[in-house]
């Protein structure tokens, strides 16, 4: 079936929808990547406080980012307590940049 309005398809692509990363459309995952883009590393507790998330939810969201290669984690012990340090590797930084470019294109296309 042919698209009844090819201009809508063009607008969809021009608007940046095709550039949005489904993994980064979740508030916590996008927030974590944005925060990590401004710091060398952040620990789990700091990310949790900044994002206002529960341990379980943040842990699940960071695990998804880690599995995709968007964040790296280094686990250490400090004063006999485990501490997880997260950073944004080049693959995560590139994905975040592309996602933000897509959002910027959507905003511009909205014309509001």
C-alpha positions as CSV (number, residue, x, y, z in Angstrom):
1,X,0.0,0.0,0.0
2,X,1.3,3.4,-0.9
3,X,1.5,6.2,1.6
4,X,-1.5,8.5,0.9
5,X,0.5,11.5,1.8
6,X,4.2,11.3,1.0
7,X,4.7,14.7,2.6
8,X,3.9,13.2,6.0
9,X,6.6,10.5,5.5
10,X,9.1,13.2,4.6
11,X,8.0,15.3,7.6
12,X,8.4,12.2,9.8
13,X,12.0,11.7,8.7
14,X,12.8,15.4,8.6
15,X,11.4,15.8,12.1
16,X,14.0,13.4,13.5
17,X,11.7,10.6,14.6
18,X,13.9,8.1,12.8
19,X,16.9,9.4,14.8
20,X,15.4,8.8,18.2
21,X,17.0,5.9,20.1
22,X,14.3,3.7,21.7
23,X,16.6,2.9,24.6
24,X,17.0,6.6,25.4
25,X,13.3,7.4,25.4
26,X,13.0,6.4,29.0
27,X,13.3,9.2,31.4
28,X,15.8,7.5,33.7
29,X,18.0,6.2,31.0
30,X,18.1,9.5,29.2
31,X,18.7,11.3,32.5
32,X,21.5,9.0,33.5
33,X,23.3,9.5,30.1
34,X,22.9,13.3,30.2
35,X,24.3,13.4,33.8
36,X,27.2,11.1,32.9
37,X,28.0,13.2,29.8
38,X,28.9,16.0,32.2
39,X,31.1,14.0,34.6
40,X,33.9,11.5,34.3
41,X,32.1,9.1,36.6
42,X,29.2,9.1,39.0
43,X,28.4,6.5,41.6
44,X,25.0,4.8,41.9
45,X,24.0,6.7,45.0
46,X,24.6,10.1,43.3
47,X,22.7,9.1,40.2
48,X,19.9,7.8,42.3
49,X,19.7,11.1,44.2
50,X,19.9,13.3,41.1
51,X,17.3,11.3,39.2
52,X,15.0,10.7,42.2
53,X,14.8,6.9,41.5
54,X,14.4,3.8,43.6
55,X,17.3,1.4,43.9
56,X,15.5,-1.3,41.9
57,X,14.3,1.0,39.1
58,X,17.6,2.7,38.6
59,X,19.5,-0.6,38.8
60,X,17.3,-2.0,36.0
61,X,17.6,1.0,33.8
62,X,21.4,1.2,34.2
63,X,21.7,-2.5,33.5
64,X,19.8,-2.0,30.1
65,X,22.3,0.8,29.3
66,X,25.2,-1.3,30.3
67,X,24.0,-4.3,28.1
68,X,23.7,-1.9,25.1
69,X,27.2,-0.6,25.7
70,X,26.0,2.9,26.5
71,X,27.4,3.0,30.0
72,X,30.3,1.2,31.7
73,X,30.4,0.2,35.4
74,X,33.3,-0.2,37.7
75,X,32.5,-1.9,41.0
76,X,34.7,-1.3,44.0
77,X,34.6,-1.6,47.7
78,X,35.0,1.5,49.9
79,X,35.2,0.9,53.6
80,X,33.9,-2.6,53.0
81,X,30.8,-1.4,51.2
82,X,30.3,-2.0,47.4
83,X,30.2,1.1,45.3
84,X,29.3,1.1,41.6
85,X,30.9,3.9,39.4
86,X,29.3,4.6,36.1
87,X,30.7,6.4,33.1
88,X,29.7,7.2,29.5
89,X,31.9,5.5,26.9
90,X,32.2,6.7,23.3
91,X,29.4,4.5,22.1
92,X,27.0,6.0,24.8
93,X,28.2,9.5,24.0
94,X,27.5,9.0,20.3
95,X,24.1,7.5,20.9
96,X,23.2,10.4,23.2
97,X,24.3,13.0,20.7
98,X,22.3,11.4,17.9
99,X,19.2,11.1,20.1
100,X,19.5,14.8,21.1
101,X,19.9,15.8,17.5
102,X,16.7,13.9,16.7
103,X,14.9,15.7,19.6
104,X,16.2,19.0,18.4
105,X,14.9,18.3,14.9
106,X,11.5,17.4,16.3
107,X,11.3,20.6,18.2
108,X,12.2,22.6,15.1
109,X,9.7,20.7,13.0
110,X,6.9,21.3,15.5
111,X,7.1,25.0,14.7
112,X,5.5,25.9,18.1
